[in-house]
């Protein structure tokens, strides 16, 4: 029946006017709140008009609480004053407590229902994982069998040289097709000559030393030598050798690294070229050891951007002990990159040793250099670019803020003015002109010029207090309209901060309280009349 009332009101539970009604007070205090007469209780002012339309005279709010925690309120209304008496309050609070327990139990039931569904889902997932694991084990067993069955075929088709050698005679006992292809000789041809006969003359001594280790059954790892093919050409081969003491044989695997050697020479040339590029690059570049933080490489651009006194001073830099890195957050960023293995970027504003303030983009990347983890650091000086960008964004933001503020103020129904640091009016909205009748003649003037007698002094005193707090709330004044009539208003003022954090301007909002004043005056006269009548009546009034 009264859903229209509920749809027409707004209720909050903070300390704003919409949060100071029965529901808001009950939510904050956890206690019953009763408004005996909605028409005479200031806290009910936001909802008074709607309540009167529905015929409500009194209202009560009961906390819905379980174990001291308030989850909501039960709000009741009556068209009879004094309806909510002591016994009714106790009964209704008991009803509210039962409702709270019911709602709490519903929530617990829904929670347990959700948890049960989740548990059922996890059980199903675990069962599926077990089935998947069993299938995976069967697949792995089949794969293992296939690998064993194909072992001999792999030995035949591998591109690496494979052979078995007698550790006493150093004669090969077995060679795969790749060995015959690389040397151009059959196993019988190789068996008829000592091994050093098939290597480059410059590698003969080193090969002889390795072969002596073979007789001693010492493992060999990564021995590189040049094998001589039957056609007279040489191929670089890297050998690994292990032994079977029981069988007295050596298992050797050799990989043709001729192309790798050629690529290594090309890489060396490319690294030299890259070194020159880094030295001449306009961005700062440095390479640090990940473990120790020691700088192992840097270019001249980094020395200039960082303000280092000399290149020797720069090379002594250690990012783990550099205080400026720690202060600017660069050390933390570097540690995260080294730990995660993911490149990162950080924008930093810092002051270099000579006192120059710089704005830079710092890039971090984990790299491997000479077999060791390193941190690659690049720095781009964007000081001039960032300054220009900041100036532009500041200007654009100021323009947009001004536009938004103007649209907001123009759309307000209450009169609004904006004053400068001297308190003079520099802007007002249409509501100001419509309510007070003033126009552009008020620009540059102080608001006190349109206030009633004595209000100008009250405003000046309130403004001094406002400058300390930054705002002024509900100052009751009288405004002299252009027509000469007076309008009672409530004035709220808020200081506006500029980009530098100062508050040179203020925005003031006037709220017309003429209707409220008329009601108060009517009530005052009625009370005065009642007082006079009561004083002149001799009979007892029951």
Protein Blocks (a to p, Z undefined) as FASTA:
>chain_A
ZZmmmmmpccdfbfbfklmmmklmmmmnopacddfblklgmklmmmmmmmmmnopabdcd
ddddeehiafbdcddddfbehklgfklmmmmmmmmmmmmmmmmmmmmmmmmmmmmmmmmm
mmmmmmmmmmmmmmmmmmmmmmmmmmmmmmmmmmmmpmbdcddddfklopafbdcfklmm
mnopafklmmmpcfklmccfklmmmmmmmmmmmmnopacehiacddddfkopacdddddd
dddfknopacdddddfklmmmmmmmmmmmmmmmmmmmmmpmbdcddddfklopafbdcfk
lmmmnopabfklmmmpcfklmmklmmnommmmmmmmmmnopacddddddddfkopacddd
dddddddeehiacdddddddfklmmmmmmmmmmmmmmmmmmmmmmmmmmmpmbdcddddf
kopafbdcfklmmmnopafklgopafklmccehklmmmmmmmmmmmmnopaehiacdddd
fkopacdddddddddddfkopafbccdddddfklmmmmmmmmmmmmmmmmmmmmmpmbdc
ZZ
